[in-house]
Amino acid sequence: MSLLHQVRFLLRITRTHDIVRRYFVVNGFDGALTMLGLIIGFLLSTSADLSVIINACLGAAIALGMSGLSSAYVSEAAERKRALGKLEGAMVTDLQESAHGEAARLVPLLIALVNGAAPLIISLLILIPLWLSSAGIPLPLSPLYAAIIIALLLIFLLGVFLGRIADISWLRSGLQTLLVAVMTAALIYLFAGH
Amino acid sequence: MVSVRRVVLDILKPHQPNALEFSRAIAEIGVDYRVRLTVLEVDEDTETIQVEVQGSAIDFEMIESTITSIGGSLHSIDEVEVQSEAD
């Protein structure tokens, strides 16, 4: 059995594939909005050095990744252990060596990886213009504005992904998540812009 | 040489993997295995199934180990068909 097939099998028998998908969107959205907020905050502040902005955003991205990783692992390991215990009670047998026992050990790790990687990767993608600019590569617009555009694009794409899951209009779903991002930006301007 | 041609097993298993995946896992053990699965009873977390395996030379230990590895529990061997052949 290939690794991918095995992972899909374990997710299916524990009925957790929808949890992985949900965590990816929820924490990915968290990462994108956090970066958007940070970058808009820097835009509204006195002009900070690009390396300071990159370090602050990178610090937040790593913290989001670690938070996603650890919180999902702790909670999912507890949930899987409980579910396995309930199943063992119903079966009146030890399932540690079965596929269910393997799932109880591996599924929390997999969910934690997705939950931690989603905000980290999305944050790193948003920071690309800042790195390019600090490396001396000319950009058609200010790196902070370019990063905001990437953040908005990724938030729109997360909405499109949600739309496809729910089998509703991808455009409407994408615009809904984009609206949340625009509202977030407006609130930041309102409260931090003075 | 004695070959096991058919066994009927009484098994308790969780709802997942489902009947189709369960049968497939057993059928994959041998090249000519024919598996017939019947769900006898469904409870909240488990289901009792009857599995009939037919083949020219059934490896019972392997079937038992596969059932355990995918979360099932073999309760009893209800029917057996064994054939003796000249070596």
Chai-1 contact restraints between the chains, C-beta under 6 A:
chainA,res_idxA,chainB,res_idxB,connection_type,confidence,min_distance_angstrom,max_distance_angstrom,comment,restraint_id
A,I13,B,Q16,contact,1.0,0.0,6.0,A-B,restraint_1
A,I13,B,P17,contact,1.0,0.0,6.0,A-B,restraint_2
A,L87,B,P14,contact,1.0,0.0,6.0,A-B,restraint_3
A,L87,B,D45,contact,1.0,0.0,6.0,A-B,restraint_4
A,A90,B,D45,contact,1.0,0.0,6.0,A-B,restraint_5
A,A90,B,T46,contact,1.0,0.0,6.0,A-B,restraint_6
A,M91,B,S73,contact,1.0,0.0,6.0,A-B,restraint_7
A,T93,B,S73,contact,1.0,0.0,6.0,A-B,restraint_8
A,L95,B,G71,contact,1.0,0.0,6.0,A-B,restraint_9
A,S98,B,S69,contact,1.0,0.0,6.0,A-B,restraint_10
A,S98,B,G71,contact,1.0,0.0,6.0,A-B,restraint_11
A,A99,B,I70,contact,1.0,0.0,6.0,A-B,restraint_12
A,A99,B,G71,contact,1.0,0.0,6.0,A-B,restraint_13
A,H100,B,G71,contact,1.0,0.0,6.0,A-B,restraint_14
